[in-house]
Amino acid sequence: MAFNMWQNILYTSIAIIIIIIVTLGIFYLVNMKNLKAQKAHFKDLHQNLKVGDRVLVLNGIYGEVAKISDEIIDLRLKSGQLMEVSRYSISKIIKD
């Protein structure tokens, strides 16, 4: 009788471990798909920047692209000041 109880505990534990592994596998696959889509979106966004685009920087600053170089963008703020930011800190192109 005691052996039967331990056998049931073992089978239940194995079943729970399998359920956890399958759940984590599904979660991983869904996240990888979303991560690839997000990565492609930002790659496209950063490659298609043009002078004159109104953009939003990650920290909430809005501005207009004044100059583009390889890694740095000059961003013209509403006050007319220029700010140097990383090309990769642009999170959104604002469509008017």
WOWOUR-V292988 format. One record per residue. N is the residue number from 1. RES is the residue in three letters. PHI is phi in radians with two decimals (* if undefined). PSI is psi in radians with two decimals (999 if undefined). NEAR is the number of other C-alpha atoms within 8 Angstrom. Layout:
# WOWOUR-V292988
n,res,phi,psi,near
N,RES,PHI,PSI,NEAR
N,RES,PHI,PSI,NEAR
This chain:
# WOWOUR-V292988
n,res,phi,psi,near
1,MET,*,-0.76,4
2,ALA,-1.14,-0.65,5
3,PHE,-1.10,-0.71,6
4,ASN,-1.10,-0.68,7
5,MET,-1.12,-0.78,8
6,TRP,-1.18,-0.57,8
7,GLN,-1.15,-0.72,8
8,ASN,-1.13,-0.70,8
9,ILE,-1.11,-0.74,8
10,LEU,-1.08,-0.82,8
11,TYR,-1.11,-0.70,8
12,THR,-1.14,-0.75,8
13,SER,-1.09,-0.75,8
14,ILE,-1.09,-0.74,8
15,ALA,-1.10,-0.74,8
16,ILE,-1.13,-0.74,8
17,ILE,-1.09,-0.74,8
18,ILE,-1.11,-0.75,8
19,ILE,-1.07,-0.75,8
20,ILE,-1.11,-0.77,8
21,ILE,-1.11,-0.76,8
22,VAL,-1.12,-0.75,8
23,THR,-1.08,-0.80,8
24,LEU,-1.12,-0.65,8
25,GLY,-1.11,-0.77,8
26,ILE,-1.14,-0.77,8
27,PHE,-1.03,-0.77,8
28,TYR,-1.09,-0.80,8
29,LEU,-1.11,-0.73,8
30,VAL,-1.14,-0.76,8
31,ASN,-1.14,-0.68,8
32,MET,-1.12,-0.67,8
33,LYS,-1.12,-0.80,8
34,ASN,-1.15,-0.66,8
35,LEU,-1.14,-0.72,8
36,LYS,-1.13,-0.72,8
37,ALA,-1.14,-0.73,8
38,GLN,-1.16,-0.72,8
39,LYS,-1.09,-0.75,8
40,ALA,-1.13,-0.68,8
41,HIS,-1.06,-0.85,8
42,PHE,-1.24,-0.59,9
43,LYS,-1.09,-0.79,8
44,ASP,-1.10,-0.76,8
45,LEU,-1.07,-0.81,10
46,HIS,-1.26,-0.49,10
47,GLN,-1.41,-0.42,6
48,ASN,-1.75,0.26,6
49,LEU,-1.18,2.44,7
50,LYS,-2.30,2.69,7
51,VAL,-1.08,2.33,9
52,GLY,1.75,-0.22,7
53,ASP,-1.19,2.38,10
54,ARG,-1.52,2.28,11
55,VAL,-2.32,2.84,13
56,LEU,-2.03,2.21,13
57,VAL,-1.55,2.72,11
58,LEU,-0.90,-0.58,8
59,ASN,-1.54,0.18,4
60,GLY,1.67,0.15,6
61,ILE,-1.55,2.28,7
62,TYR,-1.73,2.57,9
63,GLY,-2.98,-3.12,11
64,GLU,-2.06,2.36,12
65,VAL,-1.20,2.12,15
66,ALA,-1.77,-0.58,10
67,LYS,-2.69,2.48,8
68,ILE,-2.16,2.25,11
69,SER,-2.12,-2.97,6
70,ASP,-0.99,-0.91,5
71,GLU,-2.03,-0.28,8
72,ILE,-2.05,2.49,10
73,ILE,-2.16,2.35,13
74,ASP,-1.53,2.17,12
75,LEU,-1.95,2.13,13
76,ARG,-1.57,2.12,13
77,LEU,-1.49,2.99,11
78,LYS,-1.03,-0.58,6
79,SER,-1.31,-0.15,5
80,GLY,1.70,-0.16,6
81,GLN,-1.26,2.60,7
82,LEU,-1.73,2.45,8
83,MET,-2.26,2.33,8
84,GLU,-1.54,2.21,8
85,VAL,-2.35,2.77,9
86,SER,-1.21,2.46,9
87,ARG,-1.00,-0.57,10
88,TYR,-1.49,0.01,7
89,SER,-1.58,-0.08,8
90,ILE,-1.30,2.17,12
91,SER,-1.86,-0.31,10
92,LYS,-2.80,2.46,8
93,ILE,-1.71,2.20,10
94,ILE,-1.52,2.12,8
95,LYS,-1.62,2.16,4
96,ASP,-1.55,999,2
